[in-house]
Amino acid sequence: MDSSSVYRRFLKALCASLVTPLVLTGCDNDLDLTGYAPPSCEGGGLAVSGLTPATPVDGVQLRVTTAIGGEVEQDRVVTSSGTVCATASNPPVCQSAVENLGPQSSFHKVCHDICSAYYVATTRGDDVTAHASLEALRTFLGTVDTTQEAALIAFAEGYDLACDNLQRGAIRMNADGGFSIVATRGFACGKGTELTRFELEVSSSGALKEVSSKVLERGNDNCAIGRRPVGLRRAEEVACADALGRHFAAAAHLEAASINAFLRLREELALHGADATLQDAALRSACEEVQHTEVSTRLAGRFGASPPRPGVEALPLRSLFEVALDNAVEGCVRETFGALVAHHQAANARDEGIRQAMARIAEDETRHAGLSWAIDRWAQAQLSDSERALLREARDKAVAALREEMAHPPEAVLIEEAGLPAPEVASAMMDSLTQDLWACR
């Protein structure tokens, strides 16, 4: 795994971490929703059951194509109804055509580093169709005569409907055959962003009109755990009244210690016959940690603190298994999560100087995380089955220990000014890494 692969997983984890604040914040129970009901959902996505299309089909799917940096990562089913390819003359060929639709357009697209583009896929006999525009969807539905069709029209117009919060997702059929809908648009994370609630009307022809709107939330500028060397001595507490000073002094201490960790790692990689590419990457990482130490030291000084010098015992070089074990804990878990935290700080720190510093550090630390996983892959190929099992066990224990650490909330100023994740956000980030990275290895 290279740093590019790690970065893609980081983007997914950061997106996952945004779910908690968006869902849980806000006191917006001010609408009279008598007669309204939530839209029908399946697995958190808008259901496509309850549709009465102009021309009957065998099956219908709401699908989403996910792309990172313009490169398609996956095209998957969100919800479905009926059985696609049920009456096809050659069902496997039909199913393959559905899986490879991948239309260039969509009727609902959301981009926050990762772009998610939605469309509807249907089959009727051997005909496989992507309804990937608002007009195509209207043609497919014909007369809008069910609440779920009206909800789908609103979704296709760029609005979001919550599945379990009537104040942010509700629908009612009116006496005139039209529909009233409550939906939202946007998000509140970052300067200039906002989450807005709309009251909408959808006619039987599929025409949509905004009746009213209200901003529910406005975003602001707030939307280092790492590799520790073996033999690192415990440092004295930093004597500083400012929490930011204490934090960056501790960070500088660990960044300086990481210089030793990577230089030692380079020696051990050479000892055990690792490729020169891995050795050079370890040396480059040590040089980057020198820069990180300088940046963190300046930040600590800005807030009135001085980092303690790290003390590291001189220990003999380790066996390949010991190197792999340390790398699994310090690299694949702690350094990997530390790099993700740095990305979170770069995006969410209120303090501009901290944001700029963490943006550079996050880029470097992502490469360091990629190196950790490359070393893991190289080492595991040379270990026994029992040793590989011990590595997995150690990594799982390290994840559990890290989760306990992150459950303790940092001081409020560190969340607001330095962009550290609050416990619930850190938990969401770890859940995503567990699903996409740690549990798969």
N, C-alpha and C positions, 0 to 999 in steps of 0.2 A: 504494500500500500504506500503510495506517495503522498506528498503534502496536498496535492490537488484533491485526492480522494478524501483525505481527512477534512479538508475545507468544506467539501460538499456536505459531509455529515454534520459539520459544525453549523452550516446554514440551516439544515433541517432542525437541529437542536435549538437554535436561536428562535426559529419560527415557532417551534413547540412551546418555548418558554413564554411567548407572548400571549398564549391562550388564557392563562390564569388571570392576569390583570384585566383583560378585556371582558371576560365573562363575569368576574366577581365584583367589579367596581361599579359605582353609579347607583343613585337612588332615583329612579325615574318612573315610579308607580303613580303616574298622574293622568292616565287615560281611562276613560270609561269604556270598558271592553265587553259590555253586555252583548251577548249573542255571538261573540267572536270565539274562534277555536284555533288551536295551533295547527300549522301545516302538518301533513303526514310526513314522517321522517323514518329512515332506516339507517341504523348505525351512525347517526349524527348527520346524515346527508338527506337532501330533499328527495322524497320517494317519487317514483314515476308510475306507481300504481294509481288507479282512479282516473286514468286518462281515457278519453273517448275520441281518438283521432279520426280525421275525416275519412281516411282509408284504413281499415283494420290491418294490424301487423301481427306477426308471430311473437315477436319479443321486442322490448324497448329497453335501452340502457342509458343512464346518465353516466357519462365517462369524463375523466379529467386527464389531461396531458400535462405532465410536470416537466419543466425545463429549467436548467441552471446555466446561466451564461449563454443562452441561446441553444444549448445542446439538450435534446430531449432525453430525459432520464427514464420515464416510464409513461405508459398509457394504460390506465386501469379503470375498472368499473366502480362507480360510487354506489349506485343503486340500480335495481333492475326489476322488470315485470314481464310475465310471460316467459316463453322459451325461445331465445334467438335460434334461428336456423332449424326450427322444428319441422318445417315442410320443405326444406331445401332438398334438391335432388342429390347433392353430395354434401352432407353436413360438415365433414372436416374441412373441405375447401371453403365453405361458407364461414365457418368459425374463424379460419385463418384470415379471411377477408375482413371480418369484424375487428380482429386484433390488430390488423395493419391499416386501419382507416387513416389514422393520424392526420386529420384535416389541418390545413394551414391557418384556418380561421376558427373563431369560437364566438359564442354569444355571451360569455361571462369570463372575464380574465382578471386575475389578481396577481400583482407582482410585488413581492418584498424580497428581493434578491432571487428567491425561487418564484417562478411564474407558474400559475395553475390556470389552465384554460379548459373550460367546460363545453361539452356538446352532447347531443343526443344521437345515439346510434339505433337503427331499427333494421329488422329483416322481415321480408315477406316473400316466401318461396326462395328463389335464388337471388332476389334483389337485396343488396346490402347498401344502406344509405346513412350518411352522416348529415344530420341537421345542425349545421355549425354557424348559423346566423339567426338573428331575430326573425327575419322574414321567412326563412326556411322553417323555423319552429312554428310560426303562426300558420303557415300553409299546412304543415303536418297536423296541427291540432284542429284546424278548421274553426268552428264555432266554440268559443270558450264557455263551457256550460257546467264545469265542476270547479270546486274550490282549489283542487290540486292543480288544475290547468292554469288558473289565475295566478297561483303561487309560482308556477314555473315561468309564466310570462314575466312576473316581477323579477325573478332571479335572472332571467335572460336579459332584462333591461339594466342589470348591474346592481340590483339590490340584494341584500342578504336577509334571510328570515330565520330567526332563532327557532330551535325545535322545542324548547322547554321554558320559554320566557315570553308570555303574551305581550309584555310591554315592548318586545323587540322582534316579535314574529307572531302575527295573528291574522286571521282572515274570516270574512263573513260574506255570505251571499245576500244580496239586496233584493227587494221586491221587484225591481225593474229588470232583473236578470243579470245585472252587473255585480261587481265584488268590491268590498272595502278591505284594504290590506294595511297592516302595520309592518314596516320593514326598516332596515338600517343600511347605511352606506358609509364606507370609510373605516378608519381605525384611529386610535389615539395613542400614538407612540412616536415621539420625535417632534421637534419644533415645526409648527405650521400644520400639523395633522389634527383631525377631529373625527369623532364618531357622531353621525347625525341620524336621528330617527325621522322617518317620513310616514305620513298618512297618505295612502294611494287609492286610486280608483282604477279598476280594470273593467272595460266594457266586454260584452259578449263577442265583439269583433277582435278583441285582443289589444285595443288601444289603451295606453296607460296615461294617467294624469296625476301629478302631485297636487295634493290638497293642502298639506301643511308640512312643516319641518321644524325640528328642534335639535340643537346641538346638545348631546348628552355628555360628551367628554372632549376636552382639548388636550392635545399632546404637548409635552415640553421637551427640553434637551435631555431628559433622563430616560429615555426609553431603555495573590499569586501563589497559586499552588503550583509546584513544579518539581523538577528532578533534584533530589537531594543526594549528595555524595555519601557513600559509605564512610563511617567514621566521623560524621559531622557532630561536633560538640554542641551542647545546648548553649545558646547565647543568653546573656543577661537581658532583662527587660529594658526597653528604651525609655529613658526618663524624659518624657515630653507630654505636656498637657494637651496638645492638639492630636486628636485621633488620626487625622490625615498624616501628620508627621510620624506618628508611631507606625502606621500602616506601611508607608513607603520606606521607612528605615528598615522594617522587617523584610520588605520585599527586596531592598538592595542587599541585605545580608544574604538572602537565599540566592539572589542572582549571582553574587560573588562566589557563593559556595558551588553553584552550578558550573562555574568555570573549571573548578577542580574535578567535578563529576565527569565532564566531557573529555578533559585531558586524560583522565584515568581510563575512561571508556575507550578512547582511541588506542591506548597501550594494550588493553585487554583484547580488543578486536584484532590487533596485529598479532598478539600472542596466539590466538586461536585460529588464525588463517583467514580472517574475513577479507572480503574484496576491498581493494584500495578505495573504491567509491564510498563504502561505509566509513572507512577510517578518515577520509578527507571530510566527509559530512560531519563527523564528530569534532574534528578540529575547527571547521567553520562554525559549528554551534558554540564552541568555547569562545571564539572571537566575538560572536554576537552577544554572548552573555557578558563580555567585558563592556560592550556598549550599553546593555540593559542595566548593568550595575551603575554606570555613570549617570544614566537618565534617572534611575530610581533614587540615587543619592542626591541629585539636584532637586528632585521633587520633595524628598524628605527635608532637605535644607530650607526649601521655600516655606515649609510649615514648622520650622524650628527644631528639627531632629537630626541626629547623626547616627548612621547605622553602625552597629558593632562589626568588627572584623570577624569573619568566620574562622573557626578553629577546626581543622580536619586532621584526624590521626593518620599517620603514615602506616598503611597496612599493605601486606603482600598482595600481588595480583591474584585474581580469583579464577576458579574453574569455569568452564563454559556454562555449566548449569547454574552456578552462582551468578554469573553475569546475566544470564537469561532471566533468572528469578528476580533480580534487582530491576532489570529493564521492564519486566511485566508489571511490577508495582509502581516504580518511579516514573517510567516512561509511558507505558500503554494506559496507565490509569491516571496518576497524579499530573504528569506533564501534559497529557492529552486534555484532561479537564481544565488544567490551568490555561492552556492555549484558548480554549473555548471561553473561559471567564475573561480573558484579555479582549477577545472580540466583543463580548458583552459590554465591557468597560468602554471600549473604543466607540461603541454606538450609544451608550447611555449615560456616561459621565457628564454631569452638568458643567464641570470645570473644563474650559477649552484646552488648557495646557495638558491636563490629564488625558483628555480624549486624544489629542495629537500624539502624545507619548505612547499610549496604549495601542494606537493604530499600528505604529511601527513594531512594537513588541509583539503584537498579535500575529503579524505577518511572519516574523522570525520563529515564534513559538509553534506556529502551525507546521513549519518545516521540521522543527525538532520533534514534534509529535509524529510526523511522517517517518522520520528516521527511527524512532522507537519501534514503530510497527514493522519497518523493513528489517531491523535487527531481530525482532521477534520471529519473523518469517524465516530468516536465515538460520537462527539458532535452533528453532524447533525441528528443522529438517535433519539436524544432527543429534537430536536427543532421543531417548527411548520413550516408549509409550507411557511408562510410569512417571518419567520426568515431565513429560508434557502434561500429564494429569495433575501433577503437583503445581505446575505453572498456572493452569486454569483455576485451581483451588486458591492459589495465592492471589491471583487477579480478582477473583470474586470476593475474597475477604477484604482486599484493598478498596474495592468499590463500596462495600458495606461500611467500612471505616470512614471513607470519604463522605458518604451520605450522612453519617452521624455528625461529622464535623460541620457540614453545610447546613445542618438543621438548627445550629445555633446562630441567631440573627446577628449580623454585624451592626455596629452603631449606625444610627440613621444617617449621619453625615457621610459615612462611607458608601451607603447606597445612593444617596442623592448626588454628592459631589464627585465621588470616585467611580460610581457606576457599578459597584459590586452587586451581585444578584441577591435579592431577598430570598429567604429560605424556600418559599413556594416556587420561586422562579428557578432557583438552583435545582430543586427537585425535578422540575419539568425538564430542565436541560439534561440532568442525569438520566431520567427516564428515556429520553430520546437516544442518548449515547448507548444506553444499555440495549435498547432494541436494535439500533442500527450498527453498532460496533462491538461493544463488549460481549454481548450474548452470542455473537456470531463467530467468535474466535475460539 
